[in-house]
Amino acid sequence: MAASRHSMSHRTGFEPDGEEARLQRALVAGLVSCHYQPIVRLDTRRVVAVEALVRPQAADMATTSAAELIDTAEKSGQIDHVFSAVLADACALITRFDDLVPQVLINISAIQLGTGVVTEALRQVLDVSGVDNGRIGLEVTEKHPVDPAGTAGQELAGLVSAGYEIIADDFGSGYITPDALASLPFTGVKLDRSFTSRLESEDDAMGYASVLLEVANERSMFAVVEGIETEEQARIVQALGWEYGQGYHFARPMPATDLVEMLAA
């Protein structure tokens, strides 16, 4: 995947240093690529969707998370370019391996919403690629609030009407509350990994997971548990009624070539 090579000298005065500066330079130079992590049905372990995650290409930055890279992209003004590049990569993968690759979920920041940039990027890339809108989902991160009555909420509603899956990502870690989940046009939700990691030891995490699933079921949402790393965690959430999971226990993020090989097996 080739990210934008546009200069960021005109940006908002963001002056990174250390690791953040290296991430910014990687974004500017296009030295990032897409990896894909499967989402599975907990009962059959069949892959039902994959999440596209941005990764730096430099070997000594291999442990940098997608969240760290996206955070730097937000601060530096490169977030729209990153989204467009990931979207193009995902559509190329779907086009080439249409019979194998399921729905692809792409992260967007709430700060991108309300201007029409996301909607226009989707229109342009999908028109060219011929990929159906329903094959693409958007995961909205919780770092920034979304006003249901504002332009961001209106853009989300328009995207749902156009057939895109819209998922509240990392639920429980940020601004999106159960009330907001009901007032915004989300079609899916992901339980944040911070709850998953405590399922085996803390009752409040299990209680939160149960409440969120109840809300999701009332709205017929695609509900996924993130960060499943053990079979016991998978067993617990399945016993609570969750149908879908994602995490290292099933598969780590992988290059597109490895994903295709896994799906074809």
Long-range contacts (C-beta under 8 A, 24 or more apart in sequence): 1-32, 1-33, 1-34, 1-85, 1-86, 1-88, 1-89, 2-30, 2-85, 3-27, 3-30, 3-31, 3-32, 3-78, 3-81, 3-82, 3-85, 4-28, 4-30, 4-78, 4-81, 4-82, 4-84, 4-85, 5-29, 5-30, 6-81, 8-76, 8-77, 8-78, 11-76, 11-77, 12-75, 12-77, 14-75, 14-76, 14-77, 16-72, 16-75, 16-76, 19-64, 20-72, 20-75, 22-58, 22-61, 23-56, 23-61, 23-64, 23-68, 23-69, 23-72, 24-72, 24-76, 24-78, 26-56, 26-57, 26-58, 26-61, 26-69, 27-69, 27-72, 27-73, 27-76, 27-78, 27-81, 27-82, 28-78, 30-85, 31-56, 31-57, 31-58, 32-56, 32-57, 32-69, 32-82, 32-85, 33-57, 33-89, 33-255, 34-86, 34-89, 34-90, 34-255, 34-256, 35-253, 35-254, 35-255, 36-93, 36-104, 36-253, 36-254, 36-255, 36-256, 36-259, 37-246, 37-251, 37-252, 37-253, 37-254, 38-246, 38-250, 38-251, 38-259, 38-262, 39-105, 39-224, 39-244, 39-245, 39-246, 40-244, 40-245, 40-246, 40-250, 40-251, 41-243, 41-244, 42-234, 42-237, 42-238, 42-242, 42-243, 42-244, 42-245, 43-238, 43-243, 45-250, 47-102, 47-262, 47-263, 48-102, 48-103, 48-244, 49-102, 49-103, 49-104, 49-105, 49-137, 50-101, 50-102, 50-103, 50-104, 50-105, 50-259, 51-104, 51-105, 51-106, 51-107, 51-139, 51-246, 51-253, 52-86, 52-89, 52-90, 52-104, 52-105, 52-106, 52-107, 53-107, 53-253, 54-82, 54-86, 54-107, 55-253, 66-107, 66-253, 70-107, 70-109, 70-141, 71-143, 74-109, 74-111, 74-143, 79-109, 79-111, 79-112, 80-112, 80-117, 80-118, 80-121, 83-107, 83-108, 83-112, 83-118, 83-121, 84-121, 84-125, 87-121, 87-122, 87-125, 87-136, 88-125, 88-129, 89-256, 90-136, 91-125, 91-126, 91-129, 91-131, 91-136, 92-129, 93-256, 93-259, 93-260, 94-129, 94-131, 94-135, 95-129, 95-130, 95-131, 97-260, 97-263, 100-260, 100-263, 100-264, 101-259, 101-260, 101-263, 102-135, 103-134, 103-135, 103-136, 103-137, 103-165, 104-135, 104-136, 104-137, 105-136, 105-137, 105-138, 105-139, 105-165, 105-167, 106-136, 106-137, 106-138, 106-139, 107-138, 107-139, 107-141, 107-169, 108-138, 108-139, 108-140, 108-141, 109-140, 109-141, 109-143, 109-144, 110-140, 110-141, 110-142, 110-143, 110-144, 110-145, 110-146, 110-152, 110-175, 111-144, 113-140, 113-146, 113-151, 113-152, 113-155, 113-156, 114-150, 114-151, 114-152, 114-154, 114-155, 115-151, 115-155, 116-155, 118-155, 118-159, 119-155, 119-158, 119-159, 119-162, 122-159, 122-162, 122-164, 132-163, 133-162, 133-163, 133-164, 134-163, 134-164, 134-165, 136-164, 136-165, 137-164, 137-165, 137-166, 137-167, 137-188, 138-164, 138-165, 138-166, 138-167, 139-167, 139-169, 139-190, 140-166, 140-167, 140-168, 140-169, 140-176, 140-186, 141-169, 141-170, 141-174, 142-168, 142-169, 142-170, 142-171, 142-173, 142-174, 142-175, 142-176, 142-192, 143-174, 143-175, 144-174, 144-175, 145-175, 146-175, 146-176, 146-180, 146-184, 148-180, 148-183, 148-184, 153-184, 153-185, 156-184, 156-185, 156-186, 157-185, 160-185, 160-187, 165-222, 167-222, 167-224, 170-226, 171-212, 172-208, 172-212, 178-211, 178-212, 178-215, 181-215, 181-219, 182-215, 182-219, 186-219, 186-221, 187-221, 187-222, 188-216, 188-221, 188-222, 188-223, 188-224, 189-215, 189-216, 189-221, 189-222, 189-223, 189-224, 190-223, 190-224, 190-225, 190-226, 190-246, 191-223, 191-224, 191-225, 191-226, 191-242, 192-226, 192-227, 193-226, 193-227, 193-247, 194-227, 196-225, 196-226, 196-227, 196-228, 196-229, 196-233, 196-237, 196-247, 197-227, 197-229, 199-233, 199-236, 199-237, 200-230, 200-232, 200-233, 200-236, 206-236, 206-240, 209-237, 209-240, 209-242, 210-240, 210-241, 213-240, 213-241, 213-242, 217-241
